[in-house]
């Protein structure tokens, strides 16, 4: 028996690594993503679909995006500094041109279609670059601190200040908020059409969102690492549900995007949201 359209769970695409990986006797290049990411999506009511880098990224993105209701740009290695007009710092990771090109194509296509986007860590940096911004390539030099990456696969704990009257505050509340950090780069010049929604006491941008009515939310920290708090993922899934319903041709019955006033601080089950 076919399920009703109103019961359909939104499809969320998550970008992945493409790296050398070992499993048993195999040592091959493989697409992978830590389980915390897609568990965060499924526990929030979405269906997670993994999106590894593709050849001919522009054409591939066109083929993929029409099947998505939301997009998550995940964490990973540094974005190429050549994309924002800088020479490579010695501490910058080796280039992953395939992933950069793929994720830029996905983001630009998502914006054209007004697909809701959540950008995490590297994802935030990539969105900033796509909007014409730049990065500090090595925060220990730029800010004189190692507080954001202690190394050894251990996430650092930092406190950010969430700005009031923003989408982010609608999900997390405003004021102090503790986060998991693992990065040595950060936003320098903010990209066009973005507004800062959270920062740390040293002035580093920790979150931003689009200043228009499209849903683009970026965070420099790793919300997937907090097993007890999935509000950012729930917020994306809620927006993706609205997008999916409108895409199905029910736009006249769908309310406008919830915007900065949304309050989803309660742990509501959003799987049935369609209006």
C-alpha positions as CSV (number, residue, x, y, z in Angstrom):
1,X,0.0,0.0,0.0
2,X,1.5,3.3,-1.1
3,X,2.1,5.9,1.7
4,X,0.4,9.3,1.6
5,X,2.5,12.2,0.3
6,X,2.1,13.8,3.7
7,X,3.9,10.8,5.3
8,X,6.9,11.1,3.0
9,X,10.1,11.7,4.8
10,X,12.4,14.4,3.2
11,X,15.5,13.3,1.4
12,X,18.7,14.9,2.7
13,X,21.9,14.6,0.7
14,X,25.2,14.6,2.6
15,X,28.5,15.1,0.9
16,X,31.3,12.6,1.7
17,X,35.0,12.1,1.8
18,X,36.8,10.2,-1.1
19,X,40.0,9.0,0.5
20,X,42.2,6.0,0.8
21,X,40.6,3.6,3.3
22,X,41.2,0.2,4.8
23,X,38.6,-2.6,5.4
24,X,39.8,-6.1,6.1
25,X,42.2,-7.0,3.4
26,X,41.2,-4.1,1.2
27,X,43.1,-0.8,1.0
28,X,41.4,1.3,-1.7
29,X,40.0,4.7,-2.4
30,X,36.5,4.8,-0.9
31,X,33.7,7.2,-0.3
32,X,32.8,7.4,3.4
33,X,31.3,9.6,6.1
34,X,31.2,9.2,9.9
35,X,28.0,7.6,11.0
36,X,27.1,10.4,13.3
37,X,26.1,12.6,10.4
38,X,23.5,10.3,8.8
39,X,22.3,9.1,12.2
40,X,21.6,12.8,13.0
41,X,19.5,13.1,9.9
42,X,17.5,9.8,10.3
43,X,16.9,10.4,14.0
44,X,15.5,13.9,13.0
45,X,13.0,12.4,10.6
46,X,14.9,12.6,7.3
47,X,16.2,10.0,4.8
48,X,20.0,10.3,4.4
49,X,21.6,9.9,1.0
50,X,25.4,10.0,0.6
51,X,26.9,12.1,-2.2
52,X,30.6,11.3,-3.0
53,X,32.5,13.5,-5.4
54,X,31.6,12.9,-9.1
55,X,33.3,13.4,-12.4
56,X,31.7,16.2,-14.5
57,X,30.5,17.8,-11.2
58,X,28.2,20.4,-12.7
59,X,26.2,17.9,-14.8
60,X,26.2,15.4,-11.9
61,X,24.8,18.0,-9.5
62,X,22.1,18.9,-12.0
63,X,21.1,15.2,-12.1
64,X,21.2,14.7,-8.3
65,X,19.6,17.9,-6.9
66,X,16.1,17.4,-8.2
67,X,15.8,14.3,-6.0
68,X,16.8,16.1,-2.8
69,X,14.8,18.1,-0.3
70,X,17.8,19.3,1.7
71,X,21.6,19.4,1.5
72,X,24.3,19.0,4.2
73,X,27.8,20.1,3.3
74,X,29.9,18.1,5.8
75,X,33.3,18.5,7.4
76,X,36.6,17.4,6.0
77,X,40.0,18.7,4.7
78,X,40.8,22.3,3.8
79,X,39.3,23.9,0.8
80,X,41.9,25.0,-1.9
81,X,43.1,28.5,-1.1
82,X,43.5,29.2,-4.8
83,X,39.7,29.3,-4.9
84,X,39.8,32.5,-2.8
85,X,42.9,34.0,-4.4
86,X,45.5,33.1,-1.8
87,X,48.8,31.2,-1.9
88,X,48.9,27.9,-0.1
89,X,50.0,28.1,3.6
90,X,52.4,25.3,4.7
91,X,49.8,24.0,7.1
92,X,47.0,23.8,4.6
93,X,45.9,20.3,3.6
94,X,46.8,18.9,0.2
95,X,44.2,19.9,-2.4
96,X,41.0,17.8,-2.9
97,X,40.0,19.5,-6.2
98,X,37.4,16.9,-7.0
99,X,35.6,17.4,-3.7
100,X,35.8,21.2,-3.9
101,X,34.4,21.3,-7.4
102,X,31.6,18.8,-6.5
103,X,30.4,20.6,-3.4
104,X,30.6,24.0,-5.1
105,X,28.4,22.7,-7.9
106,X,25.9,21.2,-5.3
107,X,25.7,24.4,-3.3
108,X,25.2,26.6,-6.3
109,X,22.6,24.3,-7.7
110,X,20.9,24.1,-4.3
111,X,20.7,27.9,-4.0
112,X,19.2,28.1,-7.5
113,X,16.5,25.6,-6.5
114,X,16.1,27.1,-3.0
115,X,16.9,23.8,-1.4
116,X,17.6,24.2,2.3
117,X,21.3,23.9,3.2
118,X,23.1,23.1,6.4
119,X,26.9,23.7,6.2
120,X,29.2,22.1,8.8
121,X,32.8,23.1,9.5
122,X,34.5,22.7,6.1
123,X,31.0,23.2,4.7
124,X,30.7,26.6,6.3
125,X,34.1,27.6,4.8
126,X,33.1,26.4,1.4
127,X,29.9,28.4,1.4
128,X,31.8,31.5,2.5
129,X,34.2,31.0,-0.4
130,X,31.3,30.4,-2.9
131,X,29.8,33.7,-1.7
132,X,33.1,35.6,-2.4
133,X,34.6,35.4,1.1
134,X,38.1,34.4,2.3
135,X,39.6,32.3,5.1
136,X,42.3,32.5,7.7
137,X,44.4,29.5,6.6
138,X,46.0,28.9,10.0
139,X,44.3,30.2,13.1
140,X,47.3,29.7,15.4
141,X,49.1,32.4,13.3
142,X,46.0,34.6,12.7
143,X,44.7,34.5,16.2
144,X,47.6,33.1,18.2
145,X,45.6,30.1,19.6
146,X,45.3,26.3,19.2
147,X,41.9,26.3,21.0
148,X,40.0,25.1,18.0
149,X,42.1,22.0,17.1
150,X,43.8,20.2,19.9
151,X,44.7,17.2,17.6
152,X,44.7,13.5,18.0
153,X,41.1,13.1,16.9
154,X,39.9,14.8,20.1
155,X,37.3,17.5,19.7
156,X,38.0,20.8,21.5
157,X,35.2,22.4,23.6
158,X,34.5,26.0,23.0
159,X,31.7,28.4,23.9
160,X,30.1,30.5,21.2
161,X,27.7,33.5,21.6
162,X,24.5,33.1,19.5
163,X,23.1,36.3,18.2
164,X,19.4,37.0,19.0
165,X,16.7,37.3,16.3
166,X,18.4,34.8,13.9
167,X,17.5,31.5,12.5
168,X,20.2,30.0,14.7
169,X,18.7,31.5,17.8
170,X,15.3,30.2,16.8
171,X,16.8,26.7,17.0
172,X,19.3,26.9,19.8
173,X,18.3,30.0,21.8
174,X,20.5,33.1,22.0
175,X,23.5,33.6,24.3
176,X,26.2,31.2,25.3
177,X,26.3,27.8,23.7
178,X,29.0,25.0,24.1
179,X,30.2,23.4,20.9
180,X,32.6,20.7,19.6
181,X,35.5,22.2,17.5
182,X,38.1,20.6,15.2
183,X,39.5,23.1,12.7
184,X,42.6,25.2,12.1
185,X,41.0,27.5,9.5
186,X,38.2,30.0,9.8
187,X,36.3,32.8,8.2
188,X,38.3,36.0,7.4
189,X,36.3,38.2,5.0
190,X,32.6,37.3,5.2
191,X,31.0,36.3,1.9
192,X,28.3,38.4,0.2
193,X,24.7,38.0,1.5
194,X,25.8,36.3,4.8
195,X,25.2,37.5,8.3
196,X,27.2,36.4,11.4
197,X,24.9,34.6,13.9
198,X,27.5,33.3,16.4
199,X,31.1,34.1,17.3
200,X,33.7,33.3,20.0
201,X,35.2,35.9,22.3
202,X,38.2,36.3,20.0
203,X,35.9,37.5,17.3
204,X,36.1,34.4,15.1
205,X,32.9,33.7,13.1
206,X,31.3,30.5,14.4
207,X,28.1,30.6,12.4
208,X,26.3,32.5,9.7
209,X,23.1,32.4,7.7
210,X,21.9,33.9,4.4
211,X,20.4,37.4,4.8
212,X,17.7,36.5,2.3
213,X,14.7,34.3,2.8
214,X,16.5,31.1,1.5
215,X,17.6,28.6,4.1
216,X,21.4,28.6,4.3
217,X,22.8,27.9,7.8
218,X,26.5,27.4,8.4
219,X,28.2,26.4,11.7
220,X,32.0,26.1,12.2
221,X,31.6,23.5,14.9
222,X,30.5,19.8,14.7
223,X,26.8,19.4,15.8
224,X,26.8,15.7,14.8
225,X,29.2,15.1,17.7
226,X,26.5,16.0,20.3
227,X,24.4,12.9,20.7
228,X,21.9,14.7,23.0
229,X,21.2,17.8,20.8
230,X,20.1,17.4,17.2
231,X,18.2,20.7,16.9
232,X,20.3,21.9,13.9
233,X,19.5,18.7,12.0
234,X,15.8,18.8,13.1
235,X,15.7,22.4,11.8
236,X,17.0,21.4,8.4
237,X,14.6,18.4,8.2
238,X,11.7,20.7,9.0
239,X,12.6,23.1,6.3
240,X,13.2,20.3,3.9
241,X,9.7,19.0,4.6
242,X,8.2,22.3,3.7
243,X,10.4,22.4,0.5
244,X,9.3,18.8,-0.4
245,X,5.6,19.6,0.0
246,X,5.9,22.7,-2.2
247,X,7.8,20.7,-4.8
248,X,4.9,18.2,-4.8
249,X,2.7,20.9,-6.1
250,X,1.0,21.8,-2.8
251,X,2.5,25.3,-2.5
252,X,-0.9,27.0,-2.0
253,X,-1.4,25.0,1.2
254,X,2.1,25.5,2.6
255,X,3.0,28.3,5.0
256,X,6.0,30.5,4.3
257,X,9.5,29.6,5.5
258,X,9.5,29.8,9.2
259,X,12.5,32.2,9.3
260,X,14.3,33.6,12.3
261,X,11.3,33.4,14.5
262,X,11.1,29.6,14.4
263,X,11.4,28.0,17.8
264,X,12.1,24.2,17.8
265,X,13.8,24.0,21.1
266,X,11.5,21.2,22.2
267,X,12.4,17.7,20.9
268,X,9.4,17.5,18.6
269,X,9.1,14.5,16.2
270,X,9.3,16.3,12.8
271,X,8.8,13.2,10.6
272,X,5.3,14.1,9.7
273,X,5.8,17.8,9.0
274,X,4.5,18.7,5.6
275,X,2.8,22.0,6.3
